[in-house]
Amino acid sequence: MTQPNFEAMTRKELKAYMLAHRSNDAAFYAYMDKVNAEPPTEIFPAPKSLDDFQNFPPIIRKIPSRSS
């Protein structure tokens, strides 16, 4: 069986392929490479004190739930 060109696929297409072919390790690794290649949209600093934890609820609400 010939593998599709994972590099030419979009992240969404590759995710759909990976989910349809769950035993295909090459698809999984190609998908993870695409995910890791994208820079994070926002970086949150680690809390340095107990007072910093008061800011966590607004930060958590800002993080979008990504299904892609």
PQR file of N, CA, C, O and H, with PARSE charges and radii, in Angstrom:
ATOM      1  N   MET A   1       0.847  -1.185   0.000 -0.4000 1.5000
ATOM      2  CA  MET A   1       0.000   0.000   0.000 -0.0000 2.0000
ATOM      3  C   MET A   1       0.888   1.242   0.000  0.5500 1.7000
ATOM      4  O   MET A   1       1.863   1.312   0.748 -0.5500 1.4000
ATOM      5  N   THR A   2       0.557   2.201  -0.821 -0.4000 1.5000
ATOM      6  CA  THR A   2       1.326   3.434  -0.934 -0.0000 2.0000
ATOM      7  C   THR A   2       0.831   4.448   0.090  0.5500 1.7000
ATOM      8  O   THR A   2      -0.372   4.653   0.252 -0.5500 1.4000
ATOM      9  H   THR A   2      -0.235   2.145  -1.429  0.4000 1.0000
ATOM     10  N   GLN A   3       1.773   5.074   0.775 -0.4000 1.5000
ATOM     11  CA  GLN A   3       1.441   6.112   1.754 -0.0000 2.0000
ATOM     12  C   GLN A   3       1.107   7.409   1.010  0.5500 1.7000
ATOM     13  O   GLN A   3       1.754   7.721   0.010 -0.5500 1.4000
ATOM     14  H   GLN A   3       2.751   4.908   0.644  0.4000 1.0000
ATOM     15  N   PRO A   4       0.119   8.165   1.473 -0.5600 1.5000
ATOM     16  CA  PRO A   4      -0.127   9.489   0.905  0.2800 2.0000
ATOM     17  C   PRO A   4       1.009  10.437   1.285  0.5500 1.7000
ATOM     18  O   PRO A   4       1.798  10.153   2.187 -0.5500 1.4000
ATOM     19  N   ASN A   5       1.075  11.544   0.596 -0.4000 1.5000
ATOM     20  CA  ASN A   5       2.099  12.546   0.883 -0.0000 2.0000
ATOM     21  C   ASN A   5       1.635  13.370   2.082  0.5500 1.7000
ATOM     22  O   ASN A   5       0.856  14.312   1.932 -0.5500 1.4000
ATOM     23  H   ASN A   5       0.434  11.775  -0.136  0.4000 1.0000
ATOM     24  N   PHE A   6       2.119  13.010   3.271 -0.4000 1.5000
ATOM     25  CA  PHE A   6       1.691  13.686   4.487 -0.0000 2.0000
ATOM     26  C   PHE A   6       2.140  15.141   4.520  0.5500 1.7000
ATOM     27  O   PHE A   6       1.441  15.986   5.078 -0.5500 1.4000
ATOM     28  H   PHE A   6       2.752  12.245   3.392  0.4000 1.0000
ATOM     29  N   GLU A   7       3.274  15.445   3.941 -0.4000 1.5000
ATOM     30  CA  GLU A   7       3.775  16.828   3.948 -0.0000 2.0000
ATOM     31  C   GLU A   7       2.882  17.758   3.134  0.5500 1.7000
ATOM     32  O   GLU A   7       2.793  18.949   3.430 -0.5500 1.4000
ATOM     33  H   GLU A   7       3.843  14.759   3.488  0.4000 1.0000
ATOM     34  N   ALA A   8       2.222  17.223   2.117 -0.4000 1.5000
ATOM     35  CA  ALA A   8       1.349  18.052   1.272 -0.0000 2.0000
ATOM     36  C   ALA A   8      -0.024  18.261   1.904  0.5500 1.7000
ATOM     37  O   ALA A   8      -0.767  19.152   1.493 -0.5500 1.4000
ATOM     38  H   ALA A   8       2.294  16.255   1.876  0.4000 1.0000
ATOM     39  N   MET A   9      -0.362  17.449   2.897 -0.4000 1.5000
ATOM     40  CA  MET A   9      -1.672  17.558   3.544 -0.0000 2.0000
ATOM     41  C   MET A   9      -1.687  18.732   4.525  0.5500 1.7000
ATOM     42  O   MET A   9      -0.671  19.080   5.125 -0.5500 1.4000
ATOM     43  H   MET A   9       0.242  16.725   3.232  0.4000 1.0000
ATOM     44  N   THR A  10      -2.861  19.323   4.666 -0.4000 1.5000
ATOM     45  CA  THR A  10      -3.026  20.327   5.710 -0.0000 2.0000
ATOM     46  C   THR A  10      -3.119  19.597   7.043  0.5500 1.7000
ATOM     47  O   THR A  10      -3.294  18.379   7.092 -0.5500 1.4000
ATOM     48  H   THR A  10      -3.687  19.041   4.179  0.4000 1.0000
ATOM     49  N   ARG A  11      -3.002  20.349   8.101 -0.4000 1.5000
ATOM     50  CA  ARG A  11      -3.091  19.745   9.433 -0.0000 2.0000
ATOM     51  C   ARG A  11      -4.448  19.080   9.630  0.5500 1.7000
ATOM     52  O   ARG A  11      -4.534  17.997  10.210 -0.5500 1.4000
ATOM     53  H   ARG A  11      -2.860  21.338   8.061  0.4000 1.0000
ATOM     54  N   LYS A  12      -5.504  19.723   9.149 -0.4000 1.5000
ATOM     55  CA  LYS A  12      -6.854  19.182   9.298 -0.0000 2.0000
ATOM     56  C   LYS A  12      -7.015  17.891   8.486  0.5500 1.7000
ATOM     57  O   LYS A  12      -7.597  16.923   8.977 -0.5500 1.4000
ATOM     58  H   LYS A  12      -5.434  20.603   8.678  0.4000 1.0000
ATOM     59  N   GLU A  13      -6.508  17.869   7.257 -0.4000 1.5000
ATOM     60  CA  GLU A  13      -6.584  16.668   6.427 -0.0000 2.0000
ATOM     61  C   GLU A  13      -5.784  15.522   7.052  0.5500 1.7000
ATOM     62  O   GLU A  13      -6.223  14.372   7.072 -0.5500 1.4000
ATOM     63  H   GLU A  13      -6.036  18.655   6.858  0.4000 1.0000
ATOM     64  N   LEU A  14      -4.619  15.864   7.554 -0.4000 1.5000
ATOM     65  CA  LEU A  14      -3.762  14.852   8.156 -0.0000 2.0000
ATOM     66  C   LEU A  14      -4.389  14.277   9.422  0.5500 1.7000
ATOM     67  O   LEU A  14      -4.277  13.081   9.691 -0.5500 1.4000
ATOM     68  H   LEU A  14      -4.263  16.798   7.538  0.4000 1.0000
ATOM     69  N   LYS A  15      -5.045  15.128  10.191 -0.4000 1.5000
ATOM     70  CA  LYS A  15      -5.724  14.631  11.397 -0.0000 2.0000
ATOM     71  C   LYS A  15      -6.837  13.673  11.012  0.5500 1.7000
ATOM     72  O   LYS A  15      -6.998  12.623  11.635 -0.5500 1.4000
ATOM     73  H   LYS A  15      -5.136  16.099   9.973  0.4000 1.0000
ATOM     74  N   ALA A  16      -7.610  14.026   9.988 -0.4000 1.5000
ATOM     75  CA  ALA A  16      -8.692  13.144   9.542 -0.0000 2.0000
ATOM     76  C   ALA A  16      -8.128  11.807   9.059  0.5500 1.7000
ATOM     77  O   ALA A  16      -8.680  10.752   9.373 -0.5500 1.4000
ATOM     78  H   ALA A  16      -7.479  14.879   9.482  0.4000 1.0000
ATOM     79  N   TYR A  17      -7.045  11.847   8.307 -0.4000 1.5000
ATOM     80  CA  TYR A  17      -6.416  10.618   7.830 -0.0000 2.0000
ATOM     81  C   TYR A  17      -5.906   9.790   9.007  0.5500 1.7000
ATOM     82  O   TYR A  17      -6.114   8.578   9.065 -0.5500 1.4000
ATOM     83  H   TYR A  17      -6.597  12.704   8.052  0.4000 1.0000
ATOM     84  N   MET A  18      -5.243  10.455   9.935 -0.4000 1.5000
ATOM     85  CA  MET A  18      -4.675   9.768  11.088 -0.0000 2.0000
ATOM     86  C   MET A  18      -5.778   9.084  11.901  0.5500 1.7000
ATOM     87  O   MET A  18      -5.606   7.950  12.347 -0.5500 1.4000
ATOM     88  H   MET A  18      -5.074  11.440   9.888  0.4000 1.0000
ATOM     89  N   LEU A  19      -6.906   9.767  12.094 -0.4000 1.5000
ATOM     90  CA  LEU A  19      -8.005   9.185  12.859 -0.0000 2.0000
ATOM     91  C   LEU A  19      -8.664   8.023  12.120  0.5500 1.7000
ATOM     92  O   LEU A  19      -9.172   7.094  12.748 -0.5500 1.4000
ATOM     93  H   LEU A  19      -7.046  10.688  11.732  0.4000 1.0000
ATOM     94  N   ALA A  20      -8.657   8.075  10.791 -0.4000 1.5000
ATOM     95  CA  ALA A  20      -9.229   6.982  10.003 -0.0000 2.0000
ATOM     96  C   ALA A  20      -8.283   5.788   9.918  0.5500 1.7000
ATOM     97  O   ALA A  20      -8.719   4.662   9.679 -0.5500 1.4000
ATOM     98  H   ALA A  20      -8.245   8.830  10.282  0.4000 1.0000
ATOM     99  N   HIS A  21      -6.988   6.035  10.113 -0.4000 1.5000
ATOM    100  CA  HIS A  21      -5.972   4.983  10.018 -0.0000 2.0000
ATOM    101  C   HIS A  21      -5.137   4.993  11.297  0.5500 1.7000
ATOM    102  O   HIS A  21      -3.949   5.316  11.266 -0.5500 1.4000
ATOM    103  H   HIS A  21      -6.634   6.950  10.308  0.4000 1.0000
ATOM    104  N   ARG A  22      -5.746   4.647  12.395 -0.4000 1.5000
ATOM    105  CA  ARG A  22      -5.132   4.782  13.711 -0.0000 2.0000
ATOM    106  C   ARG A  22      -3.882   3.932  13.913  0.5500 1.7000
ATOM    107  O   ARG A  22      -3.074   4.237  14.790 -0.5500 1.4000
ATOM    108  H   ARG A  22      -6.711   4.385  12.420  0.4000 1.0000
ATOM    109  N   SER A  23      -3.709   2.907  13.147 -0.4000 1.5000
ATOM    110  CA  SER A  23      -2.520   2.063  13.312 -0.0000 2.0000
ATOM    111  C   SER A  23      -1.347   2.546  12.457  0.5500 1.7000
ATOM    112  O   SER A  23      -0.277   1.939  12.491 -0.5500 1.4000
ATOM    113  H   SER A  23      -4.366   2.660  12.435  0.4000 1.0000
ATOM    114  N   ASN A  24      -1.525   3.618  11.699 -0.4000 1.5000
ATOM    115  CA  ASN A  24      -0.469   4.136  10.832 -0.0000 2.0000
ATOM    116  C   ASN A  24       0.433   5.073  11.646  0.5500 1.7000
ATOM    117  O   ASN A  24       0.105   6.241  11.857 -0.5500 1.4000
ATOM    118  H   ASN A  24      -2.394   4.111  11.671  0.4000 1.0000
ATOM    119  N   ASP A  25       1.553   4.549  12.089 -0.4000 1.5000
ATOM    120  CA  ASP A  25       2.485   5.344  12.899 -0.0000 2.0000
ATOM    121  C   ASP A  25       3.064   6.515  12.120  0.5500 1.7000
ATOM    122  O   ASP A  25       3.285   7.583  12.689 -0.5500 1.4000
ATOM    123  H   ASP A  25       1.819   3.600  11.917  0.4000 1.0000
ATOM    124  N   ALA A  26       3.312   6.332  10.826 -0.4000 1.5000
ATOM    125  CA  ALA A  26       3.889   7.410  10.018 -0.0000 2.0000
ATOM    126  C   ALA A  26       2.946   8.609   9.972  0.5500 1.7000
ATOM    127  O   ALA A  26       3.397   9.753  10.022 -0.5500 1.4000
ATOM    128  H   ALA A  26       3.132   5.464  10.363  0.4000 1.0000
ATOM    129  N   ALA A  27       1.639   8.356   9.876 -0.4000 1.5000
ATOM    130  CA  ALA A  27       0.659   9.449   9.869 -0.0000 2.0000
ATOM    131  C   ALA A  27       0.661  10.170  11.212  0.5500 1.7000
ATOM    132  O   ALA A  27       0.598  11.398  11.262 -0.5500 1.4000
ATOM    133  H   ALA A  27       1.272   7.426   9.835  0.4000 1.0000
ATOM    134  N   PHE A  28       0.733   9.413  12.289 -0.4000 1.5000
ATOM    135  CA  PHE A  28       0.761  10.018  13.616 -0.0000 2.0000
ATOM    136  C   PHE A  28       1.985  10.917  13.777  0.5500 1.7000
ATOM    137  O   PHE A  28       1.862  12.054  14.232 -0.5500 1.4000
ATOM    138  H   PHE A  28       0.784   8.415  12.248  0.4000 1.0000
ATOM    139  N   TYR A  29       3.168  10.414  13.406 -0.4000 1.5000
ATOM    140  CA  TYR A  29       4.390  11.199  13.557 -0.0000 2.0000
ATOM    141  C   TYR A  29       4.380  12.424  12.638  0.5500 1.7000
ATOM    142  O   TYR A  29       4.875  13.485  13.020 -0.5500 1.4000
ATOM    143  H   TYR A  29       3.268   9.490  13.037  0.4000 1.0000
ATOM    144  N   ALA A  30       3.832  12.289  11.453 -0.4000 1.5000
ATOM    145  CA  ALA A  30       3.734  13.436  10.541 -0.0000 2.0000
ATOM    146  C   ALA A  30       2.801  14.496  11.137  0.5500 1.7000
ATOM    147  O   ALA A  30       3.076  15.692  11.050 -0.5500 1.4000
ATOM    148  H   ALA A  30       3.430  11.427  11.143  0.4000 1.0000
ATOM    149  N   TYR A  31       1.701  14.050  11.740 -0.4000 1.5000
ATOM    150  CA  TYR A  31       0.766  14.985  12.370 -0.0000 2.0000
ATOM    151  C   TYR A  31       1.426  15.704  13.544  0.5500 1.7000
ATOM    152  O   TYR A  31       1.301  16.921  13.683 -0.5500 1.4000
ATOM    153  H   TYR A  31       1.477  13.078  11.811  0.4000 1.0000
ATOM    154  N   MET A  32       2.122  14.952  14.382 -0.4000 1.5000
ATOM    155  CA  MET A  32       2.786  15.569  15.529 -0.0000 2.0000
ATOM    156  C   MET A  32       3.878  16.535  15.083  0.5500 1.7000
ATOM    157  O   MET A  32       4.087  17.561  15.730 -0.5500 1.4000
ATOM    158  H   MET A  32       2.223  13.963  14.269  0.4000 1.0000
ATOM    159  N   ASP A  33       4.573  16.232  13.999 -0.4000 1.5000
ATOM    160  CA  ASP A  33       5.565  17.167  13.462 -0.0000 2.0000
ATOM    161  C   ASP A  33       4.907  18.472  13.051  0.5500 1.7000
ATOM    162  O   ASP A  33       5.457  19.545  13.297 -0.5500 1.4000
ATOM    163  H   ASP A  33       4.403  15.398  13.473  0.4000 1.0000
ATOM    164  N   LYS A  34       3.727  18.395  12.422 -0.4000 1.5000
ATOM    165  CA  LYS A  34       3.012  19.616  12.016 -0.0000 2.0000
ATOM    166  C   LYS A  34       2.554  20.408  13.243  0.5500 1.7000
ATOM    167  O   LYS A  34       2.654  21.635  13.267 -0.5500 1.4000
ATOM    168  H   LYS A  34       3.280  17.523  12.222  0.4000 1.0000
ATOM    169  N   VAL A  35       2.058  19.711  14.249 -0.4000 1.5000
ATOM    170  CA  VAL A  35       1.597  20.385  15.476 -0.0000 2.0000
ATOM    171  C   VAL A  35       2.763  21.084  16.158  0.5500 1.7000
ATOM    172  O   VAL A  35       2.644  22.237  16.573 -0.5500 1.4000
ATOM    173  H   VAL A  35       1.977  18.714  14.230  0.4000 1.0000
ATOM    174  N   ASN A  36       3.885  20.392  16.276 -0.4000 1.5000
ATOM    175  CA  ASN A  36       5.040  20.959  16.968 -0.0000 2.0000
ATOM    176  C   ASN A  36       5.737  22.049  16.166  0.5500 1.7000
ATOM    177  O   ASN A  36       6.468  22.857  16.737 -0.5500 1.4000
ATOM    178  H   ASN A  36       3.981  19.456  15.939  0.4000 1.0000
ATOM    179  N   ALA A  37       5.527  22.087  14.865 -0.4000 1.5000
ATOM    180  CA  ALA A  37       6.166  23.097  14.030 -0.0000 2.0000
ATOM    181  C   ALA A  37       5.483  24.460  14.176  0.5500 1.7000
ATOM    182  O   ALA A  37       6.080  25.494  13.877 -0.5500 1.4000
ATOM    183  H   ALA A  37       4.932  21.431  14.401  0.4000 1.0000
ATOM    184  N   GLU A  38       4.237  24.454  14.634 -0.4000 1.5000
ATOM    185  CA  GLU A  38       3.511  25.711  14.790 -0.0000 2.0000
ATOM    186  C   GLU A  38       3.891  26.358  16.118  0.5500 1.7000
ATOM    187  O   GLU A  38       3.870  25.699  17.158 -0.5500 1.4000
ATOM    188  H   GLU A  38       3.752  23.614  14.876  0.4000 1.0000
ATOM    189  N   PRO A  39       4.233  27.628  16.091 -0.5600 1.5000
ATOM    190  CA  PRO A  39       4.556  28.288  17.361  0.2800 2.0000
ATOM    191  C   PRO A  39       3.295  28.459  18.209  0.5500 1.7000
ATOM    192  O   PRO A  39       2.193  28.574  17.673 -0.5500 1.4000
ATOM    193  N   PRO A  40       3.459  28.473  19.512 -0.5600 1.5000
ATOM    194  CA  PRO A  40       2.281  28.701  20.357  0.2800 2.0000
ATOM    195  C   PRO A  40       1.725  30.097  20.106  0.5500 1.7000
ATOM    196  O   PRO A  40       2.479  31.032  19.839 -0.5500 1.4000
ATOM    197  N   THR A  41       0.419  30.234  20.193 -0.4000 1.5000
ATOM    198  CA  THR A  41      -0.206  31.521  19.931 -0.0000 2.0000
ATOM    199  C   THR A  41       0.025  32.504  21.068  0.5500 1.7000
ATOM    200  O   THR A  41       0.086  33.714  20.854 -0.5500 1.4000
ATOM    201  H   THR A  41      -0.194  29.474  20.410  0.4000 1.0000
ATOM    202  N   GLU A  42       0.152  31.976  22.271 -0.4000 1.5000
ATOM    203  CA  GLU A  42       0.385  32.840  23.424 -0.0000 2.0000
ATOM    204  C   GLU A  42       1.154  32.043  24.468  0.5500 1.7000
ATOM    205  O   GLU A  42       0.880  30.863  24.688 -0.5500 1.4000
ATOM    206  H   GLU A  42       0.102  30.993  22.446  0.4000 1.0000
ATOM    207  N   ILE A  43       2.102  32.686  25.097 -0.4000 1.5000
ATOM    208  CA  ILE A  43       2.909  32.020  26.112 -0.0000 2.0000
ATOM    209  C   ILE A  43       2.554  32.612  27.473  0.5500 1.7000
ATOM    210  O   ILE A  43       2.543  33.830  27.650 -0.5500 1.4000
ATOM    211  H   ILE A  43       2.325  33.645  24.918  0.4000 1.0000
ATOM    212  N   PHE A  44       2.268  31.747  28.413 -0.4000 1.5000
ATOM    213  CA  PHE A  44       1.908  32.181  29.753 -0.0000 2.0000
ATOM    214  C   PHE A  44       3.067  31.879  30.696  0.5500 1.7000
ATOM    215  O   PHE A  44       3.575  30.758  30.703 -0.5500 1.4000
ATOM    216  H   PHE A  44       2.277  30.757  28.268  0.4000 1.0000
ATOM    217  N   PRO A  45       3.488  32.850  31.484 -0.5600 1.5000
ATOM    218  CA  PRO A  45       4.603  32.604  32.404  0.2800 2.0000
ATOM    219  C   PRO A  45       4.168  31.686  33.551  0.5500 1.7000
ATOM    220  O   PRO A  45       2.999  31.642  33.933 -0.5500 1.4000
ATOM    221  N   ALA A  46       5.130  30.974  34.073 -0.4000 1.5000
ATOM    222  CA  ALA A  46       4.854  30.107  35.228 -0.0000 2.0000
ATOM    223  C   ALA A  46       4.619  30.978  36.459  0.5500 1.7000
ATOM    224  O   ALA A  46       5.247  32.027  36.605 -0.5500 1.4000
ATOM    225  H   ALA A  46       6.080  31.009  33.763  0.4000 1.0000
ATOM    226  N   PRO A  47       3.721  30.550  37.345 -0.5600 1.5000
ATOM    227  CA  PRO A  47       3.486  31.342  38.555  0.2800 2.0000
ATOM    228  C   PRO A  47       4.724  31.336  39.440  0.5500 1.7000
ATOM    229  O   PRO A  47       5.395  30.315  39.592 -0.5500 1.4000
ATOM    230  N   LYS A  48       5.010  32.489  40.016 -0.4000 1.5000
ATOM    231  CA  LYS A  48       6.186  32.623  40.880 -0.0000 2.0000
ATOM    232  C   LYS A  48       5.811  32.736  42.348  0.5500 1.7000
ATOM    233  O   LYS A  48       6.669  32.628  43.224 -0.5500 1.4000
ATOM    234  H   LYS A  48       4.465  33.318  39.892  0.4000 1.0000
ATOM    235  N   SER A  49       4.533  32.952  42.614 -0.4000 1.5000
ATOM    236  CA  SER A  49       4.083  33.053  44.002 -0.0000 2.0000
ATOM    237  C   SER A  49       2.640  32.564  44.080  0.5500 1.7000
ATOM    238  O   SER A  49       1.996  32.307  43.063 -0.5500 1.4000
ATOM    239  H   SER A  49       3.836  33.040  41.902  0.4000 1.0000
ATOM    240  N   LEU A  50       2.150  32.444  45.311 -0.4000 1.5000
ATOM    241  CA  LEU A  50       0.763  32.027  45.484 -0.0000 2.0000
ATOM    242  C   LEU A  50      -0.203  33.075  44.954  0.5500 1.7000
ATOM    243  O   LEU A  50      -1.306  32.743  44.520 -0.5500 1.4000
ATOM    244  H   LEU A  50       2.673  32.653  46.137  0.4000 1.0000
ATOM    245  N   ASP A  51       0.205  34.335  44.989 -0.4000 1.5000
ATOM    246  CA  ASP A  51      -0.655  35.395  44.459 -0.0000 2.0000
ATOM    247  C   ASP A  51      -0.846  35.263  42.947  0.5500 1.7000
ATOM    248  O   ASP A  51      -1.884  35.649  42.410 -0.5500 1.4000
ATOM    249  H   ASP A  51       1.101  34.605  45.342  0.4000 1.0000
ATOM    250  N   ASP A  52       0.153  34.722  42.276 -0.4000 1.5000
ATOM    251  CA  ASP A  52       0.033  34.547  40.825 -0.0000 2.0000
ATOM    252  C   ASP A  52      -1.088  33.589  40.455  0.5500 1.7000
ATOM    253  O   ASP A  52      -1.641  33.678  39.359 -0.5500 1.4000
ATOM    254  H   ASP A  52       0.996  34.409  42.712  0.4000 1.0000
ATOM    255  N   PHE A  53      -1.428  32.674  41.356 -0.4000 1.5000
ATOM    256  CA  PHE A  53      -2.490  31.724  41.056 -0.0000 2.0000
ATOM    257  C   PHE A  53      -3.851  32.401  40.944  0.5500 1.7000
ATOM    258  O   PHE A  53      -4.773  31.828  40.362 -0.5500 1.4000
ATOM    259  H   PHE A  53      -0.979  32.603  42.247  0.4000 1.0000
ATOM    260  N   GLN A  54      -3.997  33.604  41.487 -0.4000 1.5000
ATOM    261  CA  GLN A  54      -5.252  34.337  41.349 -0.0000 2.0000
ATOM    262  C   GLN A  54      -5.499  34.723  39.895  0.5500 1.7000
ATOM    263  O   GLN A  54      -6.645  34.942  39.502 -0.5500 1.4000
ATOM    264  H   GLN A  54      -3.248  34.070  41.959  0.4000 1.0000
ATOM    265  N   ASN A  55      -4.438  34.808  39.089 -0.4000 1.5000
ATOM    266  CA  ASN A  55      -4.584  35.170  37.682 -0.0000 2.0000
ATOM    267  C   ASN A  55      -4.905  33.979  36.795  0.5500 1.7000
ATOM    268  O   ASN A  55      -5.186  34.164  35.611 -0.5500 1.4000
ATOM    269  H   ASN A  55      -3.507  34.630  39.408  0.4000 1.0000
ATOM    270  N   PHE A  56      -4.874  32.777  37.322 -0.4000 1.5000
ATOM    271  CA  PHE A  56      -5.077  31.607  36.482 -0.0000 2.0000
ATOM    272  C   PHE A  56      -6.484  31.483  35.902  0.5500 1.7000
ATOM    273  O   PHE A  56      -6.591  31.126  34.729 -0.5500 1.4000
ATOM    274  H   PHE A  56      -4.646  32.627  38.284  0.4000 1.0000
ATOM    275  N   PRO A  57      -7.568  31.749  36.628 -0.5600 1.5000
ATOM    276  CA  PRO A  57      -8.892  31.622  35.987  0.2800 2.0000
ATOM    277  C   PRO A  57      -9.038  32.453  34.713  0.5500 1.7000
ATOM    278  O   PRO A  57      -9.556  31.929  33.727 -0.5500 1.4000
ATOM    279  N   PRO A  58      -8.608  33.727  34.677 -0.5600 1.5000
ATOM    280  CA  PRO A  58      -8.723  34.461  33.411  0.2800 2.0000
ATOM    281  C   PRO A  58      -7.838  33.872  32.314  0.5500 1.7000
ATOM    282  O   PRO A  58      -8.204  33.892  31.139 -0.5500 1.4000
ATOM    283  N   ILE A  59      -6.692  33.356  32.694 -0.4000 1.5000
ATOM    284  CA  ILE A  59      -5.796  32.759  31.701 -0.0000 2.0000
ATOM    285  C   ILE A  59      -6.431  31.497  31.128  0.5500 1.7000
ATOM    286  O   ILE A  59      -6.388  31.274  29.918 -0.5500 1.4000
ATOM    287  H   ILE A  59      -6.395  33.340  33.649  0.4000 1.0000
ATOM    288  N   ILE A  60      -7.012  30.684  31.977 -0.4000 1.5000
ATOM    289  CA  ILE A  60      -7.627  29.445  31.516 -0.0000 2.0000
ATOM    290  C   ILE A  60      -8.795  29.739  30.585  0.5500 1.7000
ATOM    291  O   ILE A  60      -9.001  29.019  29.608 -0.5500 1.4000
ATOM    292  H   ILE A  60      -7.047  30.865  32.960  0.4000 1.0000
ATOM    293  N   ARG A  61      -9.557  30.780  30.870 -0.4000 1.5000
ATOM    294  CA  ARG A  61     -10.680  31.139  29.996 -0.0000 2.0000
ATOM    295  C   ARG A  61     -10.182  31.631  28.638  0.5500 1.7000
ATOM    296  O   ARG A  61     -10.900  31.508  27.645 -0.5500 1.4000
ATOM    297  H   ARG A  61      -9.390  31.365  31.664  0.4000 1.0000
ATOM    298  N   LYS A  62      -8.957  32.190  28.570 -0.4000 1.5000
ATOM    299  CA  LYS A  62      -8.422  32.691  27.307 -0.0000 2.0000
ATOM    300  C   LYS A  62      -7.940  31.571  26.398  0.5500 1.7000
ATOM    301  O   LYS A  62      -7.860  31.748  25.182 -0.5500 1.4000
ATOM    302  H   LYS A  62      -8.374  32.290  29.376  0.4000 1.0000
ATOM    303  N   ILE A  63      -7.618  30.415  26.982 -0.4000 1.5000
ATOM    304  CA  ILE A  63      -7.090  29.317  26.173 -0.0000 2.0000
ATOM    305  C   ILE A  63      -8.245  28.674  25.405  0.5500 1.7000
ATOM    306  O   ILE A  63      -9.186  28.166  26.015 -0.5500 1.4000
ATOM    307  H   ILE A  63      -7.683  30.272  27.970  0.4000 1.0000
ATOM    308  N   PRO A  64      -8.182  28.692  24.080 -0.5600 1.5000
ATOM    309  CA  PRO A  64      -9.267  28.077  23.301  0.2800 2.0000
ATOM    310  C   PRO A  64      -9.166  26.558  23.372  0.5500 1.7000
ATOM    311  O   PRO A  64      -8.070  26.000  23.430 -0.5500 1.4000
ATOM    312  N   SER A  65     -10.305  25.905  23.368 -0.4000 1.5000
ATOM    313  CA  SER A  65     -10.272  24.453  23.302 -0.0000 2.0000
ATOM    314  C   SER A  65     -10.129  24.091  21.823  0.5500 1.7000
ATOM    315  O   SER A  65     -11.022  24.336  21.012 -0.5500 1.4000
ATOM    316  H   SER A  65     -11.195  26.358  23.322  0.4000 1.0000
ATOM    317  N   ARG A  66      -8.981  23.502  21.502 -0.4000 1.5000
ATOM    318  CA  ARG A  66      -8.700  23.190  20.106 -0.0000 2.0000
ATOM    319  C   ARG A  66      -9.034  21.732  19.850  0.5500 1.7000
ATOM    320  O   ARG A  66      -8.612  20.838  20.584 -0.5500 1.4000
ATOM    321  H   ARG A  66      -8.256  23.302  22.161  0.4000 1.0000
ATOM    322  N   SER A  67      -9.787  21.516  18.809 -0.4000 1.5000
ATOM    323  CA  SER A  67     -10.099  20.143  18.426 -0.0000 2.0000
ATOM    324  C   SER A  67      -9.355  19.747  17.163  0.5500 1.7000
ATOM    325  O   SER A  67      -9.584  18.666  16.619 -0.5500 1.4000
ATOM    326  H   SER A  67     -10.129  22.242  18.212  0.4000 1.0000
ATOM    327  N   SER A  68      -8.466  20.612  16.692 -0.4000 1.5000
ATOM    328  CA  SER A  68      -7.726  20.264  15.478 -0.0000 2.0000
ATOM    329  C   SER A  68      -6.361  19.769  15.792  0.5500 1.7000
ATOM    330  O   SER A  68      -5.603  19.432  14.882 -0.5500 1.4000
ATOM    331  H   SER A  68      -8.281  21.490  17.134  0.4000 1.0000
TER
END
